[in-house]
Amino acid sequence: MDKNFDSNLQKYAELAVRVGVNLRAGQRLIVRAPAPYGLDFELAPLVRHIATAAYKAGARFVDVIWGDEQMELIRFANAPRDSFTEFPKWKLTSVLEYAERGDAVITISATNPDLLEGQDSELVNIFQSTTSKEMYPYLLHGTSNTMNWCVISAARPAWARKMFPKLDEDKAVAELWKVIFQMCRVDQDNPVTAWDAHIKNLHIRSTYLSRKQYTALKYSAPGTDLTVGLPKGHVWNSAREMAKNGIEFVANIPTEETFTLPDRNHADGVVTSTKSLNLGGTLIEGIVVRFANGRAVEAHASKNESALQKLIATDEGASRLGEVAIVPHSSPISKSGLMFHNTLFDENAACHIALGRAYKFSYVGGLELTDEEFLARGGNSSMIHVDFMIGSDKMDIDGITDDGRAEPILRNGEWAFNV
């Protein structure tokens, strides 16, 4: 490992605490994994730096949900088939307690992208559907910004080998850490200052788009001809957000996107993915979806098509869109030329859309709306929120005005307006 590795790991942890969740004195912090497995002990060095940084920032208490994803493979190999609808309640209550108090949550997304490859697809679907259903009360807090939260990542051998198959394991892990530090601006002299400048630049773009109040977005690219409606009163978001507890935070590190919610009833046409989707350890590739009146009426994939179709069948809202996000093709993550097989990174390398639940904070006054009021205004509700990437250097996006004019937003994958 590079001689500066531990120093960079410490700066990365401080970035997650100071810029990501922006931890306030007296807050509690919980560190978790996005999947139900818990955090592998491989990640202990990073977690310990996070805990140290959090206590230095005034944390009252730091907790961690540890786990071992290999336990799930043992379960798939040996457990009774009818047991996959069972879910330990503590996995919900442990994080729900923090969310309900308005405490801070750091999620480390570092799952083996091939973890469930080759497992019984029916059991995988039951397992993932059960997890989505049982964790839904917590996920609602995230989409409502009840607490200050942040998702980061970390290098692990299985993931590193997937990305750098020609390197031996130690070199692959070291290379992946190097890339993570670069993409997250940790390798710069002052990462916090660099992030402040980056956040301001993204905010300028999102403010411009919010003021435009386009009625729809028109996507054009090879394999994509899609029009997505936008509800009146939509808000474009980027990087820094405000939690209900009054704390500003950055939900994703890294982040390169500017995003909002679409109108759940207005999406028409065909869209083709440009990157694979890692769905909880199942890689779905070559996604093609046709929408009509807001609903996905056809869905195909060149690999693991059944997983995609079962995802869309999760509930009524899973077949509709909950997010549209713009990322220029020249983003640092895109320019790296790497396929991460990890949504945190891949979604910040390309424009993307999300099936499922919409974020209430992407609508003016949305956090005060009931679920019924939110739906009536075009917001979407679902147990899932799954991004898949559709952007490239051939992507054009137009904003449609009230009077039907098309104004360029993206041309050949790059911003087409000056601010």
C-alpha positions in Angstrom: 0.0 0.0 0.0 1.1 3.6 -0.7 3.1 5.2 2.1 0.5 7.9 2.3 -2.4 5.5 2.5 -3.2 5.8 6.2 -3.0 9.6 6.0 -5.4 9.6 3.0 -7.7 7.1 4.8 -7.8 9.5 7.8 -8.6 12.5 5.5 -11.3 10.4 3.8 -12.9 9.6 7.1 -12.8 13.3 8.2 -14.4 14.3 4.9 -17.3 11.9 5.5 -17.8 13.3 9.0 -17.1 17.0 8.3 -18.5 17.4 4.8 -20.7 14.3 4.3 -22.9 14.2 7.4 -21.5 17.5 8.7 -21.7 16.0 12.2 -22.8 18.4 15.0 -21.6 18.3 18.6 -23.9 16.1 20.7 -25.2 14.0 17.8 -24.9 10.3 17.7 -23.5 8.5 14.6 -24.2 5.0 13.3 -22.0 3.5 10.5 -23.7 0.8 8.4 -23.8 -1.1 5.1 -26.5 -0.5 2.5 -27.3 -4.2 2.3 -28.5 -6.2 5.3 -25.2 -8.1 5.6 -23.6 -5.4 7.8 -20.0 -4.1 7.4 -17.3 -6.6 6.9 -14.3 -6.4 9.3 -12.1 -5.7 6.2 -13.4 -2.2 6.6 -12.4 -1.8 10.2 -9.5 0.6 9.6 -11.8 3.1 7.8 -14.5 2.7 10.4 -12.1 3.4 13.2 -10.9 6.6 11.5 -14.5 7.6 11.1 -15.2 7.0 14.8 -12.1 9.1 15.8 -13.1 11.9 13.5 -16.7 11.8 14.8 -15.6 12.0 18.5 -13.3 14.9 17.6 -16.3 16.7 16.0 -18.2 16.3 19.3 -20.2 13.0 18.7 -21.9 11.8 21.8 -21.8 8.1 20.7 -20.6 6.2 17.6 -22.0 2.8 16.8 -21.3 0.3 14.0 -23.3 -2.5 12.5 -20.8 -5.3 11.7 -21.6 -8.3 9.6 -20.3 -10.9 7.1 -21.8 -11.2 3.7 -20.5 -14.7 3.4 -23.2 -15.6 5.9 -25.7 -14.9 3.2 -24.0 -17.3 0.8 -24.1 -20.0 3.5 -27.8 -19.2 3.8 -28.5 -19.5 0.1 -26.6 -22.9 0.1 -28.2 -24.4 3.2 -31.3 -22.7 4.5 -34.8 -23.9 3.8 -36.4 -22.2 0.8 -39.4 -21.2 2.8 -37.2 -19.2 5.2 -36.3 -16.4 2.9 -39.3 -14.3 3.8 -37.9 -14.0 7.3 -36.0 -10.9 8.3 -34.4 -10.0 11.7 -36.2 -7.0 13.1 -33.1 -5.6 14.8 -31.6 -4.8 11.4 -34.4 -2.3 11.0 -34.7 -1.0 14.5 -31.0 -0.5 15.0 -30.9 2.2 12.3 -34.5 3.4 12.6 -33.8 4.5 16.2 -31.0 6.9 14.8 -33.2 8.2 12.0 -36.1 9.0 14.2 -33.9 10.9 16.6 -32.4 12.9 13.7 -28.9 11.5 14.4 -26.3 11.0 11.7 -25.9 8.0 9.5 -22.8 7.0 7.4 -23.4 4.2 4.9 -20.3 2.4 3.4 -21.2 0.9 0.0 -18.6 -1.7 -0.8 -20.5 -4.9 -1.7 -19.0 -7.6 -3.8 -20.7 -7.0 -7.1 -20.8 -10.7 -7.9 -21.9 -11.9 -4.5 -25.2 -13.5 -5.6 -24.0 -14.5 -9.0 -25.2 -18.1 -9.8 -27.7 -18.2 -6.9 -31.3 -19.3 -7.4 -32.9 -16.3 -9.0 -36.2 -16.9 -7.3 -34.6 -17.0 -3.9 -32.6 -13.8 -4.7 -35.8 -12.1 -5.7 -37.6 -13.1 -2.4 -34.5 -12.1 -0.4 -34.3 -8.7 -2.0 -38.0 -8.1 -1.9 -38.2 -9.0 1.7 -35.3 -6.7 2.6 -36.9 -3.8 0.7 -40.2 -4.3 2.5 -38.8 -4.7 5.9 -36.3 -1.8 5.6 -38.9 0.5 4.0 -39.7 2.5 7.3 -36.0 3.5 7.5 -35.7 4.3 3.8 -38.6 6.7 4.1 -36.5 8.7 6.5 -33.7 8.9 3.9 -36.0 10.2 1.2 -37.5 12.7 3.6 -34.1 13.9 4.9 -35.1 13.3 8.5 -31.5 13.0 9.5 -28.1 14.0 8.1 -26.8 11.1 6.1 -24.0 10.2 3.7 -23.0 7.3 1.5 -19.3 6.7 0.9 -17.4 3.6 -0.3 -14.3 1.5 0.4 -12.0 -0.8 -1.5 -12.4 -4.5 -0.8 -10.6 -7.5 -2.4 -13.6 -9.0 -4.2 -14.6 -5.6 -5.7 -11.0 -4.7 -6.5 -10.5 -8.0 -8.4 -13.6 -7.3 -10.4 -12.3 -3.9 -11.5 -8.7 -4.8 -12.0 -8.7 -8.5 -13.0 -5.1 -8.4 -14.4 -3.6 -7.3 -11.1 -2.9 -9.5 -8.1 -5.2 -8.9 -5.1 -3.0 -6.6 -3.1 -2.2 -4.4 -6.1 -5.8 -4.4 -7.1 -7.0 -3.2 -3.7 -4.3 -0.5 -3.6 -5.3 0.7 -7.1 -8.9 0.8 -6.1 -8.1 2.9 -3.0 -6.1 5.2 -5.2 -9.0 5.7 -7.5 -11.5 6.3 -4.7 -9.2 8.9 -3.1 -8.9 10.7 -6.5 -12.7 10.6 -7.3 -13.5 11.9 -3.8 -10.8 14.7 -4.0 -9.0 13.2 -1.0 -5.7 13.4 -2.8 -5.9 17.2 -2.9 -4.1 19.4 -0.4 -7.3 20.4 1.3 -10.2 18.1 0.4 -12.7 20.2 2.4 -11.9 23.4 0.5 -12.0 21.4 -2.8 -15.4 20.1 -1.9 -16.7 23.6 -1.0 -15.8 24.8 -4.5 -17.3 21.7 -6.1 -20.6 22.1 -4.2 -20.9 25.7 -5.2 -20.5 24.9 -8.9 -23.2 22.2 -8.7 -25.5 24.5 -6.9 -25.3 27.1 -9.7 -26.4 24.5 -12.2 -29.3 23.2 -10.0 -30.5 26.7 -9.3 -30.6 27.6 -13.0 -32.6 24.5 -13.8 -35.1 25.0 -10.9 -35.8 28.5 -12.2 -36.5 27.2 -15.7 -39.3 25.0 -14.5 -39.3 22.9 -17.7 -42.5 20.8 -18.2 -40.5 17.9 -19.5 -37.1 16.5 -20.5 -36.4 15.0 -24.0 -33.6 12.4 -24.0 -32.0 11.4 -27.3 -29.1 8.9 -27.8 -28.4 5.6 -29.5 -31.2 3.3 -28.2 -32.8 6.1 -26.3 -35.8 8.3 -27.3 -37.6 9.2 -24.1 -39.7 12.1 -22.9 -40.1 12.5 -19.1 -42.6 15.0 -17.7 -41.7 17.2 -14.7 -44.3 18.4 -12.2 -44.8 22.1 -11.7 -43.0 23.0 -8.5 -40.1 20.5 -9.0 -36.8 21.4 -7.4 -33.4 20.5 -8.9 -31.0 19.4 -6.1 -27.3 18.8 -6.0 -24.6 17.9 -3.4 -25.6 19.9 -0.3 -29.0 19.3 1.2 -30.9 20.4 4.4 -32.1 17.8 6.9 -35.2 18.3 9.0 -32.9 18.5 12.0 -31.5 21.8 10.5 -28.1 20.4 9.5 -26.8 20.7 5.9 -25.2 17.6 4.6 -23.8 15.9 1.4 -25.6 12.6 0.8 -23.1 11.1 -1.6 -19.3 11.2 -1.7 -18.5 11.4 -4.6 -21.3 13.3 -6.3 -21.4 14.9 -9.7 -25.1 14.9 -10.3 -27.9 17.5 -10.5 -31.3 15.8 -10.0 -35.0 16.2 -9.5 -38.2 14.1 -9.5 -40.2 13.4 -12.6 -44.0 13.2 -12.9 -44.8 9.6 -12.2 -47.6 9.7 -14.9 -45.6 11.1 -17.7 -42.8 9.1 -19.2 -43.0 7.8 -22.8 -40.5 6.2 -25.1 -37.5 3.8 -24.9 -34.4 4.1 -22.9 -31.2 2.0 -23.0 -28.6 1.7 -20.2 -25.0 2.5 -20.8 -23.6 0.8 -17.8 -24.3 -2.4 -15.8 -26.5 -2.2 -12.7 -25.3 -3.9 -9.5 -28.5 -4.9 -7.7 -27.5 -6.1 -4.3 -24.9 -8.5 -5.7 -26.6 -9.3 -9.0 -25.2 -7.6 -12.1 -27.9 -6.6 -14.6 -26.5 -5.6 -18.1 -27.9 -4.3 -21.3 -31.1 -2.8 -19.9 -33.8 -1.6 -22.3 -37.1 -0.3 -20.9 -40.1 1.1 -22.8 -42.4 3.5 -20.9 -46.0 4.5 -21.7 -48.0 7.0 -19.6 -45.3 6.9 -16.9 -45.2 3.1 -16.5 -42.5 0.6 -17.7 -44.5 -1.6 -20.0 -41.5 -3.6 -21.4 -38.2 -4.4 -19.7 -35.4 -6.4 -21.2 -31.7 -7.1 -20.3 -28.9 -9.0 -21.9 -27.9 -10.4 -18.5 -30.2 -11.2 -15.5 -33.3 -10.0 -17.3 -35.5 -11.8 -14.8 -34.0 -9.8 -11.9 -34.9 -6.6 -13.7 -38.4 -7.7 -14.4 -38.9 -8.8 -10.8 -37.5 -5.5 -9.5 -40.1 -3.6 -11.6 -42.8 -5.9 -10.3 -41.9 -5.1 -6.6 -45.0 -2.8 -6.3 -47.0 -0.4 -8.4 -44.5 2.4 -8.0 -41.5 0.3 -8.9 -42.6 0.4 -12.6 -42.5 4.2 -12.6 -39.7 6.8 -12.3 -38.7 8.5 -9.1 -35.6 10.5 -10.2 -33.9 12.0 -13.2 -30.3 13.1 -12.9 -27.9 14.9 -15.2 -24.2 14.2 -15.0 -21.8 15.6 -17.7 -19.8 13.0 -19.5 -16.6 14.9 -18.5 -17.1 14.2 -14.8 -13.9 12.9 -13.1 -15.5 9.5 -12.7 -16.5 9.2 -16.3 -13.0 10.4 -17.4 -11.4 7.7 -15.4 -12.7 5.2 -18.0 -13.5 2.7 -15.3 -16.6 0.6 -14.8 -17.1 0.5 -11.1 -20.0 -2.0 -10.8 -21.0 0.1 -7.8 -24.0 2.5 -8.2 -22.4 5.2 -6.0 -19.7 5.7 -8.5 -21.3 4.7 -11.8 -24.3 7.0 -11.2 -21.8 9.9 -11.0 -20.2 9.0 -14.3 -23.4 9.2 -16.4 -26.9 10.6 -16.5 -29.3 8.3 -14.9 -32.9 7.7 -14.0 -34.3 5.8 -11.0 -37.2 3.3 -10.8 -39.3 3.7 -7.7 -39.6 6.1 -4.8 -39.1 9.8 -5.4 -37.5 12.3 -3.0 -40.1 14.6 -1.4 -37.4 17.3 -1.0 -37.3 17.6 -4.8 -40.7 19.3 -4.7 -41.4 22.7 -3.2 -42.8 22.1 0.2 -42.7 18.4 -0.4 -41.4 17.4 3.1 -44.7 18.8 4.5 -46.9 16.8 2.1 -48.7 13.6 3.1 -48.0 10.6 0.9 -51.4 11.0 -0.8 -50.7 14.7 -1.5 -47.3 13.9 -2.9 -48.8 11.3 -5.3 -51.4 13.8 -6.4 -48.7 16.2 -7.4 -46.8 13.6 -9.5 -44.4 12.2 -6.9 -43.9 8.5 -6.8 -44.0 6.0 -3.9 -42.4 2.6 -3.8 -40.4 0.3 -1.6 -37.5 0.6 -4.0 -35.3 3.4 -5.4 -32.9 1.9 -8.0 -30.8 4.1 -10.3 -29.6 2.8 -13.7 -27.2 4.7 -16.0 -28.2 6.0 -19.4 -25.7 8.8 -20.2 -22.8 8.9 -22.7 -20.9 11.3 -24.9 -23.8 10.8 -27.4 -26.6 11.9 -25.0 -28.6 15.0 -25.8 -31.2 16.4 -23.4 -33.7 19.2 -24.1 -35.8 21.0 -21.6 -39.4 21.6 -22.8 -40.9 25.0 -21.9 -44.5 25.8 -21.1 -45.1 26.9 -24.7 -43.6 23.8 -26.2 -40.1 25.1 -27.1 -37.1 22.8 -26.7 -34.0 24.4 -25.1 -30.7 22.5 -25.0 -29.5 21.3 -21.6 -27.0 18.7 -22.7 -25.3 18.2 -26.1 -23.0 15.2 -26.7 -23.0 14.6 -23.0 -21.9 18.1 -21.9 -23.7 21.1 -20.5 -25.2 23.2 -23.3 -25.9 26.3 -21.3 -23.7 28.9 -19.6 -24.2 30.1 -16.0 
